[in-house]
Amino acid sequence: MEHIFKQGSKNSPVLLLLHGTGGTEQDLIPLAKMIDPDASILSVRGNVSENGMPRFFKRLREGVFDEEDLKFRTKELYEFLEQASEQYGFDRSDLLAVGYSNGANIAGSLLFHYENVLRGAILFHPMVPIRGLSLPDMSKTPVFIGAGTNDPICAPEETKDLNQLLEEAGSDVTLFWENKGHQLTEQEVQQATDWYNTHVK
């Protein structure tokens, strides 16, 4: 998978950056520097193209995921993370995902499919990646969710459902609502940074 790795402090997590639809591996690097300027960065580009726009998995239409492709791409990303940890010499258990929109959804799918796959996750405007799964134990995986009360792509009900599913799996979830739409706001980033400093650092 196309990606960027930047070595940071050995005492900080490795931030796994996962862009939204149409983004690239460059998009969230400034965001990562705001959250933790000392952290290592592994920023990945999605392998799927939708009308020329990079994504992490296919969808059938807006808000409806291709579940078979989602499962395949989740496994593909999981295996890539294994390879990257060996290539760059970081501890696999130090990965913390920072995802926006489509990137948040693939991060959520990692959590849904693999136990202790991430040290934690910051999910901006995620949906429930897949329903009907028996979720792994997430008691050691805190999650921050940033959401918009007027989000036209990710309805508030989706956010509430995801929050409930993660909590039922044992995760300590912090849910922050912004009275905005699908865009990522400065206030969300600040709240995520505060959460990170409290729950991770």
matplotlib code that plots the C-alpha trace (Angstrom):
import matplotlib.pyplot as plt

x = [0.0, 1.2, 2.2, 4.5, 6.4, 8.1, 10.0, 9.2, 10.0, 10.3, 8.3, 5.2, 2.7, 2.7, -0.2, -1.9, -3.4, -6.3, -7.8, -11.3, -12.7, -10.6, -7.8, -4.2, -1.5, -0.5, -3.9, -3.8, -0.1, -0.7, -3.4, -1.1, 1.5, -1.2, -2.2, 1.3, 4.3, 6.6, 4.7, 5.8, 3.5, 2.3, 0.0, -1.6, -3.4, -6.5, -6.1, -9.6, -10.4, -13.9, -14.0, -10.4, -10.8, -8.8, -10.8, -10.1, -13.0, -15.8, -19.3, -22.5, -23.8, -23.6, -23.7, -24.0, -20.8, -19.7, -19.3, -17.4, -14.8, -14.8, -13.8, -11.1, -9.7, -9.7, -7.6, -5.3, -4.7, -4.2, -1.5, 0.1, 0.4, 2.2, 4.7, 5.2, 6.0, 8.7, 10.0, 10.2, 10.9, 8.0, 6.0, 2.8, 1.0, 1.9, -0.4, -3.2, -5.5, -6.5, -9.2, -11.6, -14.8, -13.9, -10.6, -12.5, -14.7, -11.8, -10.2, -13.6, -13.6, -10.1, -11.5, -14.6, -12.5, -9.3, -8.7, -6.1, -5.3, -4.9, -3.8, -6.7, -8.5, -9.6, -12.5, -13.8, -17.3, -17.4, -20.3, -20.9, -18.6, -20.5, -23.4, -24.1, -20.6, -19.6, -17.1, -13.7, -12.9, -12.1, -11.5, -7.9, -8.8, -10.1, -11.9, -12.6, -15.4, -15.9, -19.4, -21.6, -25.2, -26.0, -23.8, -25.6, -23.4, -23.1, -26.5, -26.4, -28.1, -25.1, -22.8, -25.0, -25.1, -21.3, -20.8, -23.1, -21.5, -18.0, -19.1, -20.8, -17.5, -15.8, -14.2, -14.0, -15.6, -15.5, -18.1, -17.8, -20.6, -20.1, -23.1, -21.8, -21.9, -19.4, -16.4, -13.6, -13.5, -10.8, -12.8, -13.0, -9.3, -8.7, -11.0, -9.3, -5.9, -7.1, -8.5, -5.2, -3.2, -5.5, -6.0, -2.9, 0.1]
y = [0.0, 3.5, 5.2, 7.6, 6.6, 9.3, 8.2, 10.1, 9.6, 6.0, 6.9, 8.0, 5.9, 5.4, 7.4, 5.4, 8.1, 7.1, 9.7, 10.4, 9.7, 11.5, 12.1, 11.0, 9.9, 13.6, 14.9, 14.1, 14.7, 18.3, 16.9, 14.3, 17.0, 18.9, 15.8, 14.7, 16.4, 13.7, 10.7, 8.5, 8.6, 5.9, 7.4, 5.1, 5.7, 3.6, 1.0, 1.5, 4.2, 5.6, 7.8, 8.6, 9.3, 7.1, 5.1, 2.2, 0.1, 0.0, 1.2, 0.4, 4.0, 6.8, 5.3, 1.7, -0.2, -3.2, -5.5, -8.2, -5.7, -4.1, -7.4, -8.0, -4.5, -4.7, -7.9, -6.3, -3.3, -5.6, -7.5, -4.3, -3.1, -6.3, -5.8, -2.1, -2.9, -5.3, -2.9, 0.2, -1.5, -0.2, -2.2, -3.4, -2.6, 1.1, 1.8, 4.4, 5.1, 8.6, 8.4, 10.7, 9.6, 6.6, 6.3, 6.3, 3.5, 1.2, 1.9, 0.9, -2.2, -3.1, -2.8, -4.9, -7.7, -8.0, -8.0, -5.5, -4.5, -0.8, 0.9, 3.3, 5.2, 8.7, 8.5, 11.6, 11.2, 7.4, 5.1, 1.6, -0.3, -3.6, -5.0, -8.4, -9.3, -10.6, -8.0, -8.7, -7.5, -3.8, -3.1, -2.1, 0.1, 3.6, 5.4, 9.1, 9.8, 13.3, 13.8, 16.5, 16.9, 18.1, 15.6, 14.8, 11.8, 10.2, 10.5, 11.0, 7.7, 6.0, 7.7, 6.6, 3.0, 2.9, 4.4, 1.7, -1.2, -0.1, 0.4, -3.0, -4.5, -2.9, 0.2, 3.4, 5.8, 9.5, 11.0, 14.7, 16.4, 19.6, 21.5, 21.1, 18.9, 16.4, 18.7, 18.3, 21.3, 22.9, 22.3, 18.6, 18.4, 20.2, 17.8, 14.8, 16.2, 16.7, 13.1, 11.8, 13.6, 12.2, 8.6, 7.8, 9.8]
z = [0.0, -0.8, 2.5, 4.3, 7.5, 9.6, 12.7, 15.9, 19.6, 20.7, 23.8, 21.7, 19.8, 16.1, 14.6, 11.8, 9.5, 7.4, 5.0, 3.8, 0.3, -2.3, 0.1, 0.1, 2.5, 2.8, 4.1, 7.8, 8.5, 9.7, 12.0, 13.5, 14.3, 16.2, 18.2, 19.0, 17.4, 18.9, 17.5, 14.6, 11.6, 9.3, 6.8, 4.3, 1.0, 0.3, -2.5, -4.0, -6.6, -7.0, -10.0, -9.5, -5.7, -3.3, -0.8, 1.6, 0.4, -2.2, -1.5, -3.4, -3.0, -0.5, 3.0, 1.8, 2.0, -0.1, 2.9, 1.1, -0.1, 3.3, 4.9, 2.2, 2.5, 6.3, 6.1, 3.5, 5.8, 8.8, 6.9, 5.7, 9.3, 10.2, 7.4, 8.2, 11.8, 10.7, 8.0, 10.2, 13.5, 15.6, 18.1, 16.6, 19.9, 19.6, 16.7, 17.3, 14.4, 13.4, 10.7, 9.0, 7.3, 5.0, 6.9, 10.2, 8.9, 7.9, 11.4, 12.9, 10.8, 12.1, 15.7, 14.8, 13.3, 15.3, 19.0, 20.3, 16.8, 17.9, 21.1, 20.6, 17.9, 17.0, 14.7, 13.0, 11.5, 11.4, 10.6, 11.9, 9.5, 9.6, 11.6, 13.0, 14.1, 17.5, 18.5, 20.1, 23.6, 23.4, 27.1, 26.4, 23.4, 24.2, 21.4, 20.7, 18.3, 16.7, 15.2, 13.7, 14.7, 11.2, 9.3, 6.0, 5.3, 8.8, 10.5, 14.3, 14.7, 13.1, 15.6, 18.6, 17.3, 16.9, 20.3, 21.9, 20.0, 21.1, 24.7, 24.7, 23.6, 26.6, 25.0, 27.0, 24.4, 24.5, 22.1, 21.1, 19.2, 17.2, 15.8, 12.3, 9.2, 7.9, 7.9, 10.4, 12.8, 14.8, 18.0, 17.2, 16.7, 20.0, 21.9, 20.3, 21.3, 24.9, 24.9, 23.5, 26.2, 28.9, 27.7, 25.7, 26.6]

ax = plt.figure().add_subplot(projection="3d")
ax.plot(x, y, z, "-o")
ax.set_aspect("equal")
plt.show()
